[in-house]
Amino acid sequence: MTDRIALITGASRGLGAALAEALAPDYHVIAVARTTGALEELDDRIQARGGNATLAPMDVTEAAAMQHLCRSIHERWGKLDLWVHTAIHVPPLTPADHLDEKDWQKVVATGITATGRLIPYVSPLLQAAEGGVAVHVDDPAQGKFLGAYAAAKAAQRALFGAWAAETEKTQRPRVISFTPNPMPTATRARFYPGEDRSALSAPSAEAARLIAALP
């Protein structure tokens, strides 16, 4: 059994799920997502590949749940070797002047507030590991009807960018950003309905590319 621990926030589908599967042979994966059924399916795939995972059906916007999770990681393993943050709320496409208040609140809670909360929670666990790494999964998508989503990704980019600059000398932890190639995910299908998906990169291929880029 591996002694390397990886936390994937947003692990139920898309790149997050593909990463959890790809990392499982070499890491014990802690998979966080709101959808229990999707996590159980992920666990089945991980076990089929000979890996093992801890399922954490939690909402990253709930501070108490994230505190409990990080405290449990500390008590059980004492560290994290890798954190990959893919969690984001994708609101309906809408003009900026028609944005629904509830959708905006979800965007801020998931994409911005939770990210700003998780970094301080997770950082000590990464610092406790030898060569702990935090990965921000970026998406430069912007333009018409994408204002709320793009705003959340920009905020995440700023938070992780500041963290990377602040830890550049110590490398404790090492903080990197990864921008996957366009993938045939549910999120992209909402952004670009009718797009030819055959030309897009599989999440498994992007997961392999990210893993290869890890320091």
Backbone torsions as a table, in degrees:
resi	resn	phi	psi	omega
1	MET	NA	133.7	-178.1
2	THR	-69.7	150.9	176.0
3	ASP	-103.5	7.7	176.7
4	ARG	-91.4	135.9	-174.0
5	ILE	-118.4	130.2	179.0
6	ALA	-124.1	133.0	175.5
7	LEU	-107.0	125.2	176.8
8	ILE	-116.9	112.9	176.6
9	THR	-96.5	118.1	-173.0
10	GLY	95.2	50.7	-168.8
11	ALA	-101.0	4.6	-170.6
12	SER	-80.5	-23.2	-176.1
13	ARG	-155.6	174.9	176.0
14	GLY	58.8	-141.4	-176.8
15	LEU	-64.2	-37.2	-180.0
16	GLY	-58.8	-46.3	178.6
17	ALA	-66.1	-42.2	179.3
18	ALA	-61.9	-39.1	177.5
19	LEU	-65.4	-43.6	179.3
20	ALA	-58.2	-44.0	178.3
21	GLU	-63.7	-45.3	-176.1
22	ALA	-68.8	-32.6	-178.6
23	LEU	-80.4	-23.5	-170.4
24	ALA	-55.8	-34.9	178.7
25	PRO	-64.5	-25.3	-174.6
26	ASP	-113.6	-10.8	-179.4
27	TYR	-133.4	150.9	162.4
28	HIS	-83.3	120.1	-172.6
29	VAL	-97.3	129.3	170.9
30	ILE	-102.4	110.9	-172.4
31	ALA	-103.7	118.1	-178.0
32	VAL	-110.4	128.8	174.9
33	ALA	-168.1	164.4	-178.8
34	ARG	-81.8	-24.3	-171.1
35	THR	-93.0	105.0	-176.4
36	THR	-61.8	-45.1	-178.1
37	GLY	-59.4	-42.3	179.2
38	ALA	-65.8	-36.7	177.2
39	LEU	-66.6	-39.1	178.6
40	GLU	-65.5	-38.3	176.0
41	GLU	-65.2	-40.2	176.0
42	LEU	-60.5	-43.9	179.9
43	ASP	-61.2	-38.9	177.4
44	ASP	-61.4	-42.8	-179.4
45	ARG	-67.9	-38.3	178.9
46	ILE	-64.9	-44.5	179.8
47	GLN	-65.2	-33.6	178.6
48	ALA	-64.9	-24.1	178.2
49	ARG	-94.6	6.7	177.9
50	GLY	85.6	10.0	179.3
51	GLY	-98.5	-177.2	176.6
52	ASN	-146.2	153.9	-174.9
53	ALA	-145.0	157.5	168.7
54	THR	-107.8	120.9	-179.1
55	LEU	-88.9	132.3	179.8
56	ALA	-127.5	85.0	179.2
57	PRO	-74.3	85.3	-174.3
58	MET	-134.7	159.4	174.9
59	ASP	-99.9	121.5	-176.6
60	VAL	-64.3	-14.2	179.7
61	THR	-81.1	-9.9	-178.8
62	GLU	-91.3	107.5	-174.7
63	ALA	-59.0	-44.7	-177.5
64	ALA	-62.5	-38.8	179.0
65	ALA	-65.5	-42.1	179.8
66	MET	-69.6	-36.2	175.1
67	GLN	-61.9	-45.6	179.8
68	HIS	-61.9	-43.1	179.8
69	LEU	-60.3	-49.6	-177.0
70	CYS	-66.9	-36.6	176.1
71	ARG	-64.2	-39.9	178.4
72	SER	-65.5	-39.0	176.5
73	ILE	-61.7	-43.8	178.8
74	HIS	-61.9	-44.7	-176.5
75	GLU	-68.7	-34.3	-176.4
76	ARG	-87.5	-43.0	-173.9
77	TRP	-117.7	-23.1	178.4
78	GLY	77.5	4.6	-175.2
79	LYS	-171.1	169.9	166.0
80	LEU	-133.6	134.3	176.6
81	ASP	-89.9	-26.7	-175.1
82	LEU	-151.6	135.4	170.2
83	TRP	-128.1	124.8	174.9
84	VAL	-117.7	120.6	-175.3
85	HIS	-104.9	110.0	179.5
86	THR	-118.9	-1.4	-174.2
87	ALA	-68.0	133.2	179.2
88	ILE	-159.8	149.5	172.2
89	HIS	-101.5	129.4	-179.8
90	VAL	-105.7	106.4	-179.3
91	PRO	-78.5	166.6	173.6
92	PRO	-59.7	144.9	175.8
93	LEU	-64.3	130.9	-176.9
94	THR	-159.5	150.3	172.7
95	PRO	-60.5	150.4	-177.5
96	ALA	-58.0	-33.0	-177.9
97	ASP	-87.8	7.8	174.8
98	HIS	-121.3	11.5	-176.0
99	LEU	-64.2	127.6	179.4
100	ASP	-73.7	138.1	-176.6
101	GLU	-60.1	-41.8	-179.6
102	LYS	-66.0	-40.1	177.5
103	ASP	-62.9	-42.5	179.7
104	TRP	-62.6	-41.6	178.9
105	GLN	-61.8	-38.9	178.1
106	LYS	-67.0	-40.2	177.9
107	VAL	-60.1	-48.0	-178.7
108	VAL	-65.7	-44.4	-177.1
109	ALA	-62.8	-44.2	-176.0
110	THR	-82.8	-48.7	-172.1
111	GLY	-82.3	-29.8	-173.3
112	ILE	-112.3	-60.7	-176.0
113	THR	-61.2	-47.1	-178.9
114	ALA	-62.9	-37.8	178.7
115	THR	-65.0	-45.6	178.8
116	GLY	-65.2	-26.6	177.5
117	ARG	-79.8	-41.0	-174.6
118	LEU	-68.9	-35.6	-178.3
119	ILE	-56.6	-50.4	176.9
120	PRO	-64.7	-31.9	178.9
121	TYR	-68.7	-42.6	-172.0
122	VAL	-85.8	-29.5	-174.9
123	SER	-52.6	-46.8	179.7
124	PRO	-61.6	-32.8	178.4
125	LEU	-68.5	-39.5	177.4
126	LEU	-69.1	-38.0	178.9
127	GLN	-65.7	-25.9	-179.9
128	ALA	-75.8	-14.1	179.3
129	ALA	-93.2	157.9	173.5
130	GLU	-82.8	105.9	179.7
131	GLY	79.2	36.0	177.5
132	GLY	-61.0	142.3	-175.0
133	VAL	-129.4	134.0	171.9
134	ALA	-111.8	134.6	-177.9
135	VAL	-123.3	123.6	171.5
136	HIS	-96.5	124.4	176.5
137	VAL	-90.7	113.4	-172.9
138	ASP	-96.9	164.9	174.8
139	ASP	-153.0	112.3	-177.3
140	PRO	-81.2	7.5	-177.2
141	ALA	-55.9	132.4	176.4
142	GLN	-159.9	167.4	-179.3
143	GLY	131.3	-160.8	-176.3
144	LYS	-56.8	132.4	173.2
145	PHE	70.1	2.7	-178.5
146	LEU	-108.5	13.7	-171.2
147	GLY	-57.3	-46.5	-176.7
148	ALA	-66.4	-47.2	179.0
149	TYR	-61.8	-47.0	-179.4
150	ALA	-62.6	-35.2	178.6
151	ALA	-64.4	-42.0	179.1
152	ALA	-64.9	-43.5	179.5
153	LYS	-65.9	-35.9	177.9
154	ALA	-65.2	-39.2	177.9
155	ALA	-65.4	-43.2	176.4
156	GLN	-60.6	-42.1	-179.9
157	ARG	-60.1	-41.4	179.9
158	ALA	-67.4	-42.2	-179.5
159	LEU	-64.1	-50.4	-179.5
160	PHE	-68.3	-34.0	178.0
161	GLY	-64.0	-41.9	176.7
162	ALA	-64.1	-43.2	179.7
163	TRP	-61.9	-42.0	178.8
164	ALA	-61.8	-42.9	179.7
165	ALA	-66.2	-37.5	-178.2
166	GLU	-70.6	-24.8	-178.6
167	THR	-109.3	11.3	-175.5
168	GLU	-58.5	-40.9	-177.7
169	LYS	-78.0	-43.3	-175.7
170	THR	-80.7	-30.1	-175.2
171	GLN	56.7	32.0	178.4
172	ARG	-129.1	91.5	-2.9
173	PRO	-87.5	174.2	170.7
174	ARG	-84.0	129.1	-175.8
175	VAL	-118.2	122.3	-178.2
176	ILE	-130.4	161.0	176.2
177	SER	-118.1	141.7	179.7
178	PHE	-130.1	127.4	177.8
179	THR	-110.4	105.6	-179.6
180	PRO	-71.1	154.7	170.7
181	ASN	-67.6	157.2	179.2
182	PRO	-53.8	132.3	-176.3
183	MET	-122.7	154.1	-179.8
184	PRO	-80.5	59.9	-179.1
185	THR	-91.8	168.5	177.0
186	ALA	-63.7	-35.7	178.6
187	THR	-61.1	-48.4	-177.9
188	ARG	-66.2	-34.8	179.5
189	ALA	-62.0	-32.9	177.3
190	ARG	-71.4	-33.6	-179.1
191	PHE	-76.9	-38.5	-173.4
192	TYR	-130.4	67.6	179.6
193	PRO	-62.9	139.3	179.6
194	GLY	85.4	-0.5	-179.9
195	GLU	-66.9	146.4	173.8
196	ASP	-71.8	104.8	-174.6
197	ARG	-81.8	-9.9	-178.2
198	SER	-66.5	-23.1	-178.7
199	ALA	-87.6	-4.8	-176.5
200	LEU	-84.4	158.6	-177.5
201	SER	-86.6	135.7	179.8
202	ALA	-66.4	143.3	175.7
203	PRO	-54.3	-35.7	179.2
204	SER	-63.8	-36.3	178.3
205	ALA	-69.0	-38.8	178.9
206	GLU	-71.7	-33.6	175.2
207	ALA	-62.3	-43.2	179.0
208	ALA	-63.7	-37.5	179.9
209	ARG	-67.8	-39.4	177.6
210	LEU	-64.7	-45.9	-179.2
211	ILE	-59.9	-39.9	178.5
212	ALA	-65.3	-25.3	-177.9
213	ALA	-89.1	-6.5	-179.9
214	LEU	-63.9	139.2	179.4
215	PRO	-69.2	NA	NA
